[in-house]
Amino acid sequence: MVGCGAIGSLFAAHLGRLPGVEVWAFDVSADVVRAISQGGLRLTGTAGPGAPGGAVSEGSRASHAPQVQARRDSAQIPPCQLGIVAVKSQHTAAAMAATAAVFRDGAVCSLQNGIGNEEIIARHVPRVIRGTTIVAGHVPEPGVVHLDAPGDTWLGPFEPQPARMDEVRQLAGLLTEGGLPAAALADSRGAQWTKLIFNSATSPVAALTGLTMGGIGGAAGVRELVAELVAEGRAVAEALGITLDGDPMALIDDAAQHAAGHQPSMLQDVLARRPTEIGVLNEGIIRQARAVGVPVPSHQAVTALMHGLESSWG
């Protein structure tokens, strides 16, 4: 596991519940590594369908508590068969440069937002898995991860430098057994683009307005902008020959109802005045739109506003 933010910690925690599965985590934060090393990685919130032990209460340490070993120095991590990268996109290159030796004969999966991360990972490892997840959570304190919204995960070979299908199926099976349902697909681009459009339609709007998912779904004018962003993203995907595996607007409406209080990660970044992932979300769609000649004015507008907001921090 590369990166112990919310998503990385959630996946590490669920995998760490499985007997016979050795889970190692790499993170640059001394506080995070120290907390996991001293007290373990604590999972709170609803563990998800099929997870051992069901829900995990705040502060509990059940007998099946996740077993995860964390390190800041990748030289202290043994070679691993499978890897998951869950760092912010702006840290992908540095994270892979630091951990490439761990996966010198392994397959590595990106579960990151946006598009373009797999290409960076492929420079460092032999085989790559294109991954997408709609699981959501947050880290209330180092060593603790809270599952805000369970959901599905989709995995498939990254076409230019693919992992073997048996590796894809193995990782999907482990995740499912750990309580995070995952599907192994021969082509996971449709799943990735469905999530990309979902994120690019909601994350910058939340970041610019301060609205949670429930607020985005409940404000009529805001919802119209979200619908325009979705329509533009769908047009780009269609021009690229990618068939979405779901309706992004239906996912947005479902999230507004069942994860109403969730703050998209871009809003969390803005509140903390951290660099956002606008470059791999809306800008990723803009780059692909230019390549196929599809106009995306709404994506261009929110991207400009996000860059303006970031520059205002000085």
DRENGU-585746 format. One line per 2 residues: number of its first residue (from 1); their letters; for each residue x negated, y negated, z negated of N, C-alpha, C. Coordinates in steps of 0.02 Angstrom, whole numbers, plus 50000, padded with zeros to 5 digits. Each point is the difference from the previous one (the first is absolute). Layout:
N
NUM> A> X,Y,Z,X,Y,Z,X,Y,Z ~ ...;
END
This chain:
314
1> MV> 49957,50059,50000,50043,49941,50000,49956,49938,50000 ~ 50008,49958,50050,49961,49939,50005,50045,49941,49984;
3> GC> 49990,49970,49942,50040,49943,49978,50052,50021,49948 ~ 49998,49968,49942,50046,50016,49945,50049,49944,49987;
5> GA> 50024,49969,50054,50055,49953,49993,50064,50040,49990 ~ 50057,49970,50013,50064,50032,49986,50009,50065,50040;
7> IG> 49992,49996,50066,50012,50059,50042,49947,50053,49987 ~ 49937,49981,49998,49948,50049,49987,50009,50035,49933;
9> SL> 50018,49962,49949,50010,50030,49934,50061,50045,49999 ~ 50054,49981,50035,50059,50042,50002,49985,50068,50032;
11> FA> 49964,49998,50056,49985,50063,50034,49950,50041,49960 ~ 49950,49968,49971,49952,50036,49959,50035,50032,49940;
13> AH> 50046,49963,49969,50035,50026,49941,50042,50061,50017 ~ 50036,49997,50056,50041,50058,50019,49957,50059,50020;
15> LG> 49947,49989,50037,49956,50055,50018,49965,50029,49939 ~ 49984,49957,49952,49966,50022,49940,50043,50043,49955;
17> RL> 50064,50005,50014,50045,50044,49962,49994,50073,50021 ~ 49971,50012,50059,50000,50067,50028,49943,50043,49973;
19> PG> 50015,50060,49978,49947,50045,49976,49954,50020,50058 ~ 49936,50000,49988,49952,50021,50051,49981,49946,50049;
21> VE> 50028,49940,49993,49983,49945,50045,49954,49951,49963 ~ 49941,49990,50027,49952,49954,49969,50006,49932,50033;
23> VW> 50016,49950,49961,50013,49933,50027,49946,49951,49974 ~ 49966,49969,50047,49950,49948,49985,50024,49934,50029;
25> AF> 49987,49947,49964,50019,49933,50023,49940,49954,50000 ~ 49996,49958,50052,49947,49950,50005,50032,49931,49998;
27> DV> 49973,49957,49957,50024,49931,49996,49942,49956,49978 ~ 50000,49937,50023,49946,49955,49982,50011,49965,49933;
29> SA> 50061,50006,49973,50016,49965,49938,49974,50040,49939 ~ 49956,49968,49962,49974,50033,49939,50056,50012,49950;
31> DV> 50047,49953,49994,50055,50008,49952,50044,50060,50018 ~ 50015,50007,50065,50043,50056,50021,49965,50067,49989;
33> VR> 49938,50005,50021,49963,50063,49992,49992,50017,49926 ~ 49985,49950,49959,49991,50012,49929,50066,50025,49969;
35> AI> 50056,49968,50018,50064,50020,49971,50018,50071,50019 ~ 49989,50019,50063,50016,50068,50021,49953,50050,49968;
37> SQ> 49937,49983,49996,49951,50045,49970,50012,50012,49926 ~ 50022,49947,49965,50009,50006,49927,50069,50026,49981;
39> GG> 50051,49980,50037,50068,50019,49979,50040,50037,50052 ~ 49970,50015,50057,50037,50033,50053,50041,49951,50040;
41> LR> 50031,50024,50053,50045,49960,50041,50071,50015,49980 ~ 50034,49951,49973,50067,50011,49973,50053,49979,50050;
43> LT> 50046,50045,50013,50055,49989,50048,50064,49985,49962 ~ 50033,49944,50015,50063,49983,49968,50053,49989,50053;
45> GT> 50063,49998,49979,50054,49992,50047,50024,50068,50023 ~ 50043,50000,50051,50028,50062,50026,49948,50034,50043;
47> AG> 49985,50062,49985,49947,50035,50035,50021,50023,50069 ~ 50065,50000,50014,50022,50019,50067,50026,50071,50002;
49> PG> 50040,50016,50053,50031,50066,50005,49947,50055,50001 ~ 50011,50050,49960,49956,50058,50001,49936,49993,49963;
51> AP> 49988,49941,49971,49937,49991,49965,50000,50038,49934 ~ 49944,50029,49982,49997,50036,49936,50016,49952,49943;
53> GG> 50048,50019,49959,50015,49960,49942,50050,49944,50012 ~ 50022,49989,50063,50049,49949,50014,49977,49931,49982;
55> AV> 50039,49964,49962,49982,49932,49981,49947,50000,49946 ~ 49958,49949,50002,49948,49992,49949,50013,49935,49964;
57> SE> 50012,50003,49935,50017,49940,49963,49938,49956,49988 ~ 50012,49936,49992,49946,49953,49986,49962,50022,49938;
59> GS> 49935,50008,50009,49958,50017,49943,49994,50074,49986 ~ 50038,50041,50038,49997,50072,49985,49936,50031,50027;
61> RA> 49980,50055,49970,49942,50038,50023,50019,50074,49997 ~ 50040,50022,50049,50024,50069,50001,49941,50047,50013;
63> SH> 50014,50065,49990,49947,50049,50009,49977,50004,50072 ~ 50043,49977,50047,49982,50001,50070,49973,49932,50023;
65> AP> 49974,49960,49954,49974,49935,50018,49949,50006,50056 ~ 50000,49954,50047,49956,50005,50058,49926,50004,49980;
67> QV> 49964,50045,50032,49928,50007,49990,49963,49969,50058 ~ 49973,49941,49990,49965,49964,50053,49934,49975,49972;
69> QA> 49947,50010,50038,49934,49976,49981,49983,49939,50044 ~ 49981,49945,49969,49987,49938,50037,49927,49980,49995;
71> RR> 49974,49973,50054,49931,49978,50002,49994,49935,50040 ~ 49951,49958,49982,49982,49941,50040,49944,50016,50049;
73> DS> 49962,50052,49986,49944,50020,50041,50019,50064,50037 ~ 50008,49996,50066,50023,50059,50037,49948,50056,50000;
75> AQ> 49937,49985,49984,49949,50052,49995,50016,50049,49944 ~ 50044,49980,49954,50019,50043,49944,50062,50042,50016;
77> IP> 50024,49994,50062,50059,50038,50021,49977,50057,50046 ~ 50022,50062,49988,49980,50055,50043,50034,49996,50068;
79> PC> 49975,50036,50050,50033,50001,50066,50073,50021,49993 ~ 50043,49966,50037,50072,50014,49996,50027,50021,50068;
81> QL> 50048,50047,50000,50030,50024,50061,50048,49950,50030 ~ 50038,49967,49957,50052,49954,50022,49992,49934,49963;
83> GI> 50013,49945,50035,49996,49935,49969,50060,49958,50017 ~ 50017,49954,49955,50053,49951,50012,49972,49931,49987;
85> VA> 50007,49956,50048,49978,49930,49992,50061,49958,49985 ~ 49997,49963,49944,50058,49960,49980,49979,49930,49978;
87> VK> 49943,49976,50026,49979,49932,49985,50036,49950,50045 ~ 49999,49937,49981,50025,49948,50045,49960,50000,50064;
89> SQ> 50032,49983,50055,49968,50006,50065,49935,49961,50006 ~ 49996,49943,49966,49939,49959,50005,49940,50034,49966;
91> HT> 50013,50053,49962,49946,50036,49966,49984,50068,50031 ~ 50034,50017,50055,49992,50066,50029,49928,50014,50021;
93> AA> 49969,49954,50035,49932,50011,50026,49951,50011,49943 ~ 50003,49957,49949,49953,50007,49943,50013,50065,49962;
95> AM> 50063,50017,49990,50017,50061,49963,49976,50062,50036 ~ 50008,50001,50066,49978,50059,50038,49924,50004,50004;
97> AA> 49967,49943,50006,49926,50000,50000,49973,50029,49935 ~ 50035,49986,49945,49978,50023,49935,50014,50074,49987;
99> TA> 50051,50027,50034,50022,50069,49984,49992,50049,50057 ~ 49972,49979,50056,49997,50043,50060,49967,50068,49985;
101> AV> 49947,50000,49959,49965,50062,49985,50044,50051,49965 ~ 50049,49977,49962,50045,50046,49965,50042,50041,50049;
103> FR> 50014,49970,50058,50044,50032,50049,49962,50020,50064 ~ 49936,50016,49993,49960,50013,50060,50024,50061,50039;
105> DG> 50037,50045,49967,50030,50056,50036,50074,50006,49982 ~ 50032,49942,49989,50069,50001,49979,50046,49961,50046;
107> AV> 50063,50001,49984,50051,49962,50036,50027,49945,49953 ~ 50004,49940,50026,50020,49943,49958,50064,49969,50027;
109> CS> 50046,49986,49955,50066,49973,50017,50006,49927,49977 ~ 50024,49957,50044,50017,49932,49980,50073,49998,49980;
111> LQ> 50013,49976,49939,50069,49986,49979,50008,49925,49989 ~ 49967,49961,50042,49999,49928,49992,50053,49966,50042;
113> NG> 50013,49939,49985,50048,49961,50038,49970,49981,50068 ~ 50045,49989,50048,49979,49972,50063,49968,50049,50048;
115> IG> 49967,49972,50051,49967,50040,50051,49928,49976,50008 ~ 49956,50048,50016,49929,49983,50011,49953,50030,49949;
117> NE> 50027,50026,49945,49957,50029,49949,49969,50066,50022 ~ 50038,50040,50038,49974,50064,50022,49939,49992,50043;
119> EI> 49999,49949,50042,49942,49989,50043,49937,49986,49959 ~ 50008,49964,49945,49943,49986,49957,49977,50063,49964;
121> IA> 50047,50039,49975,49983,50062,49965,49963,50048,50047 ~ 50021,50002,50063,49971,50046,50049,49926,49986,50013;
123> RH> 49977,49941,49985,49929,49985,50009,49957,50035,49948 ~ 50030,50025,49947,49962,50026,49944,50010,50074,49986;
125> VP> 50054,50030,50024,50015,50070,49984,50017,50037,50064 ~ 49995,50068,49998,50010,50038,50062,50072,50006,50023;
127> RV> 50048,50002,49952,50070,50013,50019,50045,49954,49959 ~ 50053,49975,50033,50043,49949,49969,50073,50020,50005;
129> IR> 50038,49985,49947,50072,50012,49997,50036,49932,49998 ~ 50049,49992,50044,50041,49939,50001,50057,50011,49950;
131> GT> 50000,49962,49946,50051,50009,49948,50043,49939,49989 ~ 50062,50013,49978,50047,49947,49985,50041,50022,49940;
133> TI> 50012,49954,49953,50041,50016,49942,50045,49941,49983 ~ 50058,50016,49972,50044,49947,49976,50005,50002,49924;
135> VA> 49957,50038,49968,49995,50000,49927,49978,49930,49978 ~ 50028,49975,49946,49982,49934,49975,49988,50003,49925;
137> GH> 49951,49960,49977,49986,49998,49929,49958,49940,49982 ~ 49981,49996,49937,49956,49946,49978,49958,50025,49942;
139> VP> 49945,49964,49987,49954,50017,49946,50008,49949,49944 ~ 50035,50018,49946,50009,49952,49945,49937,49986,49961;
141> EP> 49954,50049,49999,49936,49991,49966,49952,50053,50027 ~ 49935,49990,49994,49953,50050,50025,50013,50069,49970;
143> GV> 50001,50051,50043,50011,50068,49977,50073,50020,49995 ~ 50045,49954,50016,50072,50014,49998,50031,49980,50067;
145> VH> 50041,50044,50028,50034,49984,50062,50074,50016,49992 ~ 50043,49954,50021,50072,50008,49993,50031,50010,50069;
147> LD> 50039,50053,50007,50034,50014,50063,50065,49960,50003 ~ 50002,49950,50044,50060,49958,50007,50053,50033,50043;
149> AP> 49979,50032,50054,50048,50030,50046,49968,50061,50033 ~ 50027,50060,49988,49975,50059,50034,50020,49997,50074;
151> GD> 49968,50040,50040,50017,50000,50071,49958,50052,50037 ~ 50008,50002,50065,49967,50050,50041,49933,49975,50027;
153> TW> 49960,50048,50022,49935,49986,50030,49995,50042,50064 ~ 49970,49971,50052,49992,50034,50064,49926,50000,50019;
155> LG> 49976,50058,50022,49930,50008,50017,49994,50032,50069 ~ 49949,49977,50038,49987,50029,50065,49929,49986,50022;
157> PF> 49974,50038,50048,49931,49987,50023,49994,49931,50032 ~ 49945,49967,49986,49984,49937,50034,49971,50018,50068;
159> EP> 50037,49985,50052,49988,50027,50067,49928,49992,50025 ~ 49968,49943,49994,49932,49994,50027,49948,50043,49964;
161> QP> 50013,50016,49936,49952,50039,49961,50039,50042,49949 ~ 50037,50050,50024,50051,50032,49958,49973,50050,49949;
163> AR> 50034,50001,49944,49992,50055,49952,50035,50061,50030 ~ 49981,50059,49977,50033,50061,50022,50070,50002,49969;
165> MD> 50047,50032,50036,50068,50004,49973,50003,50040,49936 ~ 49955,50048,49990,50001,50037,49937,49980,49954,49942;
167> EV> 49957,49951,50013,49982,49952,49948,50058,49953,49986 ~ 50035,49979,50052,50058,49957,49991,50053,50036,49959;
169> RQ> 50013,50063,50018,50051,50039,49964,49978,50013,49928 ~ 49936,50011,49989,49976,50012,49932,50012,49939,49955;
171> LA> 49982,49941,50025,50010,49939,49960,50074,49987,49988 ~ 50041,50010,50053,50072,49989,49992,50029,50049,49948;
173> GL> 49977,50062,50002,50024,50050,49952,49981,49983,49928 ~ 49939,49977,49990,49978,49982,49933,50040,49941,49973;
175> LT> 50011,49950,50042,50039,49942,49978,50071,50020,49982 ~ 50030,50041,50042,50068,50022,49987,50004,50040,49935;
177> EG> 49952,50045,49990,49998,50039,49938,49991,49955,49939 ~ 49963,49946,50009,49988,49954,49945,50057,49953,49986;
179> GL> 50052,50000,50043,50059,49959,49986,50009,49941,50046 ~ 49957,49994,50052,50008,49947,50049,50012,50033,50068;
181> PA> 50063,50008,50020,50016,50036,50062,49963,49973,50060 ~ 49966,50044,50036,49960,49980,50059,50013,50048,50057;
183> AA> 50001,49973,50061,50011,50039,50060,49938,49997,50044 ~ 49980,50058,50027,49945,50004,50048,50028,49997,50070;
185> LA> 49979,49950,50039,50027,49988,50067,49944,50005,50052 ~ 50017,50023,50059,49952,50001,50054,49985,49929,50023;
187> DS> 50049,49955,49995,49992,49929,50019,50034,49957,49947 ~ 49961,49965,49962,50027,49960,49945,50004,49925,50016;
189> RG> 49991,49982,50064,50002,49929,50017,50069,49971,49988 ~ 50053,50038,50014,50068,49974,49989,50012,49983,49928;
191> AQ> 49976,50043,49955,50007,49985,49928,49959,49940,49981 ~ 49939,49995,50026,49957,49943,49983,50031,49935,50024;
193> WT> 50026,49999,50059,50029,49938,50026,50066,49982,49967 ~ 50038,50050,49978,50060,49985,49962,49982,49964,49936;
195> KL> 49949,50026,49965,49977,49967,49938,49968,49932,50016 ~ 49962,49996,50054,49969,49936,50019,50052,49946,50011;
197> IF> 50053,50017,50036,50053,49951,50013,50036,49983,49935 ~ 50014,50050,49958,50031,49988,49935,49958,49950,49960;
199> NS> 49935,50013,49995,49956,49957,49960,49993,49930,50030 ~ 49991,49997,50065,49988,49935,50032,50063,49956,49999;
201> AT> 50058,50032,49992,50063,49962,49997,50017,49977,49929 ~ 49973,50035,49950,50018,49984,49931,49943,49968,49960;
203> SP> 49939,50024,50009,49944,49977,49958,49986,49926,50006 ~ 49991,49972,50061,49986,49928,50003,50059,49958,49979;
205> VA> 50061,50023,50012,50059,49963,49979,50003,49997,49923 ~ 49986,50056,49969,49997,50001,49926,49945,49955,49975;
207> AL> 49941,50004,50032,49943,49960,49978,50013,49925,50007 ~ 50037,49981,50052,50013,49929,50012,50057,49972,49958;
209> TG> 50046,50044,49980,50059,49977,49963,49999,50018,49926 ~ 49960,50050,49982,50001,50024,49931,50056,50049,49985;
211> LT> 50037,50021,50052,50056,50045,49990,49977,50072,49995 ~ 50033,50039,49957,49990,50072,49997,50038,50032,50057;
213> MG> 49995,50067,50005,50036,50035,50053,50075,49988,49995 ~ 50027,49998,49940,50071,49987,49993,50019,49930,50024;
215> GI> 49957,49952,49985,50013,49932,50023,49998,49993,50075 ~ 49952,50035,50031,49995,49998,50073,50062,50028,50033;
217> GG> 50026,50054,49972,50060,50031,50029,50063,49962,49986 ~ 50000,49959,49947,50062,49966,49980,50008,49929,50025;
219> AA> 49947,49970,50027,50004,49930,50025,50013,50002,50075 ~ 50058,49975,50020,50022,50008,50070,49950,49970,50050;
221> GV> 49978,49938,49989,49954,49968,50047,49934,50036,50002 ~ 49976,50022,49943,49937,50037,49997,50006,50066,50037;
223> RE> 50057,50033,49991,50010,50064,50033,50001,49993,50076 ~ 50024,49944,50024,49999,49988,50073,49928,49996,50025;
225> LV> 49956,49966,49963,49930,49997,50020,49969,50070,49998 ~ 50015,50038,49948,49974,50068,49995,50023,50041,50060;
227> AE> 50063,49992,50020,50027,50038,50057,49964,49980,50065 ~ 49982,49936,50007,49963,49978,50059,49930,50031,50002;
229> LV> 49968,50002,49943,49933,50031,49996,50004,50074,50017 ~ 50052,50034,49977,50009,50071,50016,50011,50009,50075;
231> AE> 50042,49958,50030,50015,50007,50071,49937,49990,50042 ~ 49959,49951,49983,49937,49990,50037,49954,50060,49992;
233> GR> 49994,50026,49940,49957,50058,49989,50024,50060,50039 ~ 50065,50011,50002,50027,50056,50038,49985,49993,50075;
235> AV> 50004,49938,50025,49986,49989,50071,49927,50016,50017 ~ 49954,49983,49955,49929,50016,50011,49989,50076,49999;
237> AE> 50030,50033,49951,49993,50073,49995,50027,50033,50064 ~ 50056,49977,50023,50030,50029,50062,49953,49990,50059;
239> AL> 49971,49940,50006,49954,49986,50055,49938,50043,49997 ~ 49981,50021,49940,49941,50044,49990,50017,50073,50010;
241> GI> 50064,50015,50010,50020,50069,50008,50006,50039,49935 ~ 50009,49964,49945,50005,50031,49934,50074,50003,49980;
243> TL> 50023,50060,49982,50069,50009,49978,50001,49998,49924 ~ 50035,49951,49973,50005,49995,49926,50037,50061,49973;
245> DG> 49981,50020,49940,50034,50058,49970,50054,49980,49951 ~ 50015,49936,49998,50052,49975,49956,50019,49929,50018;
247> DP> 50051,49975,49967,50024,49931,50013,49972,49955,49945 ~ 49953,49955,50018,49971,49957,49948,50052,49959,49962;
249> MA> 50052,49976,50034,50051,49961,49964,50037,50042,49949 ~ 50013,50064,50016,50033,50044,49952,49954,50011,49940;
251> LI> 49935,50007,50012,49953,50007,49945,49998,49938,49956 ~ 50003,49942,50032,50000,49937,49963,50062,49994,49956;
253> DD> 50058,50017,50029,50063,49997,49961,49998,50050,49942 ~ 49972,50059,50013,49996,50050,49946,49953,49975,49944;
255> AA> 49944,49970,50020,49953,49974,49949,50032,49943,49961 ~ 50039,49958,50034,50033,49945,49966,50048,50025,49947;
257> QH> 50029,50058,50012,50048,50028,49953,49967,50040,49945 ~ 49951,50042,50018,49973,50048,49952,49933,49978,49969;
259> AA> 49968,49950,50029,49938,49973,49972,50005,49924,49999 ~ 50056,49975,49975,50016,49929,50004,49948,49957,49965;
261> GH> 49971,50024,49946,49953,49959,49963,49928,50006,50023 ~ 49988,50041,50051,49931,50011,50022,49972,49939,50036;
263> QP> 49939,49981,49981,49965,49946,50035,49953,50032,50052 ~ 50011,49987,50064,49953,50026,50050,49929,49980,49984;
265> SM> 49952,50040,50021,49930,49989,49981,49975,49931,50023 ~ 50025,49975,50056,49977,49934,50023,50023,49945,49951;
267> LQ> 50059,50007,49972,50023,49953,49949,49956,50006,49938 ~ 49983,50061,49981,49955,50009,49943,49933,49967,50012;
269> DV> 49975,50006,50062,49936,49968,50018,50006,49924,49996 ~ 50054,49972,50024,50009,49927,50000,50005,49975,49928;
271> LA> 50036,50035,49958,50007,49979,49930,49932,50001,49964 ~ 49956,50046,50022,49933,50004,49970,49949,49959,50040;
273> RR> 50022,49968,50054,49957,49961,50044,49942,50042,50027 ~ 50019,50060,50023,49952,50044,50033,50012,49999,50075;
275> PT> 49949,50016,50040,50010,50006,50073,50054,50052,50014 ~ 50042,49987,50049,50055,50045,50016,49981,50045,50059;
277> EI> 50044,50046,50016,49990,50046,50056,50037,49978,50063 ~ 50011,49935,50006,50034,49975,50060,49963,50019,50064;
279> GV> 49934,50009,49995,49960,50016,50059,50014,50068,50031 ~ 50022,50049,49959,50015,50066,50027,50075,50012,50007;
281> LN> 50040,49955,49975,50073,50006,50006,50024,49959,50059 ~ 50020,49938,49988,50027,49959,50055,49949,49986,50054;
283> EG> 49938,49986,49980,49949,49988,50051,49985,50063,50040 ~ 50006,50058,49968,49993,50063,50036,50052,50007,50054;
285> II> 50062,49982,49984,50054,50001,50049,49988,49949,50055 ~ 49976,49940,49981,49986,49948,50049,49947,50023,50050;
287> RQ> 49947,50032,49976,49948,50025,50045,50027,50051,50049 ~ 50040,50046,49976,50029,50050,50044,50050,49969,50048;
289> AR> 50037,49949,49976,50049,49966,50042,49966,49966,50059 ~ 49944,49968,49987,49963,49968,50054,49977,50050,50052;
291> AV> 49979,50059,49977,49975,50051,50045,50054,50025,50048 ~ 50064,50000,49977,50054,50026,50042,50046,49944,50025;
293> GV> 49984,49938,49985,50038,49943,50027,50069,49991,49970 ~ 50008,50013,49935,50064,49991,49966,49996,49938,49955;
295> PV> 50047,49953,50006,49999,49940,49957,50022,50017,49929 ~ 49964,49972,49951,50016,50013,49929,49995,49934,49961;
297> PS> 50042,49951,50016,49994,49934,49969,50011,50000,49924 ~ 50044,50043,49975,50012,50001,49928,49939,50026,49962;
299> HQ> 49967,50051,50028,49940,50025,49969,49944,49947,50002 ~ 49996,49964,50054,49950,49947,50004,50014,49945,49949;
301> AV> 50063,49984,49989,50018,49947,49953,49984,50020,49928 ~ 50020,50061,49979,49986,50018,49931,49925,50011,49988;
303> TA> 49965,50022,50052,49927,50007,49994,49967,49933,49989 ~ 50020,49950,50038,49973,49933,49992,50015,49972,49930;
305> LM> 50061,50012,49977,50019,49976,49933,49959,50035,49945 ~ 49989,50066,50009,49960,50036,49950,49928,49975,49999;
307> HG> 49971,49988,50058,49931,49974,50002,49998,49930,49969 ~ 50052,49962,50012,50002,49934,49969,50005,50003,49925;
309> LE> 50040,50047,49975,50006,50009,49927,49933,50021,49970 ~ 49966,50048,50032,49936,50023,49974,49948,49944,50000;
311> SS> 50001,49959,50053,49950,49946,50003,50014,49946,49948 ~ 50062,49996,49975,50016,49948,49950,49969,50016,49932;
313> WG> 49977,50062,49990,49970,50018,49936,49929,49974,49993 ~ 49971,49978,50056,49932,49973,49998,49946,50051,49997;
END
